[in-house]
Amino acid sequence: NDSLFLSKLEVMDYSLLVGFDEERSEIVVGIIDFIRKFTLDKQLESLVKSTGLMGGGRAAPTILAPNKYRDRFREAMDTYFVMVPDKFSSLEQLAGSMTK
């Protein structure tokens, strides 16, 4: 799983791009964006935004630790994309996607 791999590398701040290749008639998906590590400056920014220090705290912080960023990313994927079974899908995967 790509998001698990990125979180283990302490990487956060990535996005999913979905497109359609008309020539091949297929959907193309990839993780893109400015990928960076959760360094001290990002940890401090997250703290300031989440605690309200120096004017932060108006909304949920957008800078999250890699494991929390991964969880938010996966939750968004479950919300916006429906699993379509294929020959590689197991019954457990299909049952799990129906209960969400």
N, C-alpha and C positions, 0 to 999 in steps of 0.2 A: 504494500500500500504506500503510495507516494507521500501522503501527508504524515504517515508514521516515520518514514525515512527522513523527511525534512525536520520533524520535531526532534528526532534523535540527534540530528546535527545542530540543534539549537537554532534552527532557521524559522523565521516568521515573516509575515507580510508578503503573501503570494496570492495569486488569483487564478481562477479557472477561465479559460477562453474556449468557447464552443463555436465551431463554424461548420459550414457545409461545403464540401468539395463537389461542385456541379459536374465536373468532368468525370469523376469516379462515382458519383451519386452516393457519397458516404459522409457521415458526420465525423469531424475531426475535433479532438479534444486535447488540451494540454494545459499544464500549469505554467503560468507566466507571471510577469510583473517584476517589480524591484524586490529581489529576495535578499534579505539581510539577516545577520545573526542578532540574537537577543543580547546585545552587549550592555555594558554599564549605562551608557547614555539612554538606551531604550528602556532599561529597568527603571531609571530615574524618571523618565518621561511618564511611564505607566503609573508610578507611585504618585507623582504630582497630579495627574489627571484623575486618579481614582480617589484621592484623599481630599481634593479641593484646595490643596496648597497653591499659592500664587495664582489664584483664579481658575484652577482646574476643577474638575468634579461636576460640571454641569450635565454631563451625560456619561454613559458607560465608556470607559477608556477604549480607544481603538488599538492601542499598543498592548498586546497580551503576551504572556509567556508562551513559548512554543507549544507546550502541551495544551494550553487553553485555546490558542489560536487554531491548532489542529482540530480540537473538539468542535469549535464554532464552525470551522470550514466543513467538517463532516456533517454537522447538523444542517447546514445550508444545502449541502448536496442531497441529503435525504428529503429536504423540504421541496427543492426545486426540480429534482430529477426523479423519474420513476424507473425502477429496475425493470428491464425487459429481458425475459429469460432467453438464453441461447444454449448451445450444446455444452457449454462449460458450466452452466448454473447447476447447483445442487438443490435438492428439495429443501434443505435447511435454509439456504439463502433465500429461496422464494418465500418460505413461511415467515422468515424474519422480516422481510420487506413488506409483507402484508399486515403485520401487526403494528407498524409505525404510523 
